[in-house]
Amino acid sequence: MMAWAMRETEGDVKAGDDTVRRPFEEVYCDLADIVFRFCVTQVGSLAVAEEVTAQTFAAALAAYDRFQPSSDPRPWLLRIARNAAIDHRRRTHRGTALLARLSRFAGMRSSSIEELAEVRDDVRRVTIAIAALPTRDRQLVGLRLAAQLSFQEMALVTGRTPAAVRRATERALRRLRQSMEA
């Protein structure tokens, strides 16, 4: 008799030692927003982030049969997204203005035009500060803040150790804070 159990993290179903792959549509529905937010931090434009997100999921769908169903799909998808963003930047040869307009209207319930203008100014300042960071720092900030990954998950995306990712992220965030204060 087989015991079926739902995995809490990934939602893959286990049948004894065999793990059954979740439908790709479920993975997409669960993670599209996280991947999109990360892409915005990497390319700086909502329209371009939508394109990079679409490219990410197209590549992920093509490679889904090689994905290990016992693994968390977030680091796997974010690595694909990271590579798609790098490819985009190589193709366009342009610098990015990170976090562009992402939080401009997200969750805003502004009661006045002054508040809206202040939020827009804050987003602009943060966008400029993040865009000035080196590529690696920008990726780490995007993975930590926009994608909300743990250091362990960030390590899977970047191919570095969790300790190295933690130190590098702390340095990147320190540089970001310093540039914001200047």
C-alpha positions in Angstrom: 0.0 0.0 0.0 1.4 3.4 -1.0 1.3 6.4 1.4 0.8 9.7 -0.3 2.0 12.9 1.3 2.0 16.5 0.1 5.3 18.3 0.5 4.9 21.5 2.4 7.5 23.6 0.5 7.2 22.5 -3.1 3.9 20.7 -3.2 5.3 17.7 -5.0 3.6 14.5 -4.2 5.6 11.5 -2.9 4.7 7.9 -3.5 7.1 5.9 -1.4 10.5 6.8 -2.8 9.1 8.2 -6.1 8.4 11.9 -6.3 5.7 12.9 -8.7 6.3 16.1 -10.5 3.8 19.0 -9.9 2.1 20.3 -13.0 4.1 23.1 -14.5 1.0 25.3 -14.4 0.9 25.1 -10.6 4.6 26.0 -10.4 3.9 29.0 -12.7 0.9 30.2 -10.6 2.8 29.9 -7.4 6.0 31.6 -8.5 5.3 34.0 -11.4 5.1 37.0 -9.1 8.4 36.2 -7.4 10.2 35.7 -10.7 8.7 38.9 -12.1 9.7 41.0 -9.1 13.3 39.6 -9.3 13.3 40.4 -13.1 12.3 44.0 -12.4 15.2 44.4 -10.1 17.5 43.1 -12.8 16.2 45.0 -15.9 14.6 48.1 -14.4 11.5 48.2 -16.7 8.2 46.6 -16.1 7.7 45.9 -19.8 11.2 44.3 -20.2 10.7 42.4 -16.9 7.5 40.9 -18.4 9.5 39.8 -21.4 12.3 38.3 -19.3 9.8 36.6 -17.1 8.1 35.1 -20.1 11.5 33.9 -21.4 12.2 32.5 -18.0 9.1 30.4 -17.9 9.4 29.4 -21.6 12.9 28.1 -20.8 11.7 26.5 -17.6 8.9 24.7 -19.4 11.3 23.4 -22.0 13.6 22.1 -19.2 11.0 21.0 -16.7 11.4 17.3 -17.5 15.1 17.6 -16.2 14.0 19.4 -13.0 14.4 17.3 -9.8 10.8 17.2 -8.4 12.2 16.8 -4.9 13.8 20.2 -5.1 12.3 23.6 -4.4 11.6 25.2 -7.8 12.3 28.8 -6.6 16.1 28.7 -6.8 15.9 26.7 -10.1 13.5 29.3 -11.7 15.5 32.3 -10.3 18.7 30.9 -11.8 17.0 30.7 -15.1 15.6 34.3 -14.6 19.1 35.5 -13.6 20.5 34.0 -16.8 17.7 35.5 -18.9 18.3 38.9 -17.4 22.0 38.7 -18.1 21.3 37.6 -21.7 18.9 40.6 -22.1 21.5 43.0 -20.8 24.1 41.6 -23.2 21.7 42.0 -26.1 20.7 45.5 -25.3 24.1 46.8 -24.0 22.3 49.2 -21.7 22.6 49.9 -18.0 19.5 49.2 -15.9 17.4 51.4 -13.6 16.5 48.7 -11.1 13.2 48.4 -9.3 11.8 50.8 -11.8 8.2 51.6 -11.0 7.6 48.2 -9.3 6.4 49.5 -6.1 5.0 52.8 -7.5 1.5 51.6 -7.2 1.8 48.3 -5.4 -0.5 48.4 -2.4 -0.7 52.1 -2.4 -3.7 53.6 -0.8 -2.5 57.2 -1.0 -4.9 59.8 0.3 -3.1 62.8 -1.2 -1.1 63.9 -4.2 1.7 64.9 -1.8 2.0 61.4 -0.5 2.0 60.0 -4.0 4.7 62.4 -5.1 6.8 61.4 -2.0 6.5 57.7 -2.7 7.5 58.3 -6.3 10.5 60.3 -5.3 11.5 57.5 -2.8 11.2 54.9 -5.5 13.2 57.0 -7.9 16.0 57.4 -5.3 16.1 53.7 -4.6 16.0 52.8 -8.3 19.0 55.1 -9.0 20.9 53.8 -6.0 20.4 50.2 -7.0 21.2 50.9 -10.6 24.6 52.3 -9.5 25.5 49.0 -7.7 27.8 46.5 -9.5 25.9 43.7 -11.2 26.6 41.1 -8.5 25.4 43.4 -5.8 22.3 44.3 -7.8 21.6 40.5 -8.2 22.0 39.8 -4.5 19.8 42.7 -3.5 17.2 41.6 -6.0 17.3 38.0 -4.7 17.1 39.0 -1.1 14.6 41.8 -1.2 12.5 41.4 -4.3 12.4 37.6 -4.5 12.7 37.2 -0.7 15.0 34.2 -0.8 16.9 32.8 2.1 20.7 32.8 2.0 20.6 29.1 1.3 18.2 29.6 -1.6 20.3 32.5 -2.9 23.4 30.2 -2.8 21.6 27.7 -5.1 20.8 30.5 -7.5 24.3 32.0 -7.6 26.4 28.8 -7.2 28.1 30.2 -4.1 28.1 29.0 -0.5 25.4 30.3 1.9 28.1 32.0 4.1 29.6 33.7 1.1 26.2 34.9 -0.1 25.4 36.2 3.3 28.6 38.2 3.6 28.3 39.5 0.0 24.6 40.5 0.5 25.4 42.3 3.8 28.1 44.3 2.0 25.8 45.0 -1.0 23.1 46.3 1.4 25.6 48.3 3.3 26.8 50.0 0.0 23.1 50.6 -0.9 22.4 52.3 2.4 25.5 54.4 2.2 24.6 55.6 -1.3 21.1 56.4 -0.2 22.5 58.5 2.7 24.9 60.4 0.5 
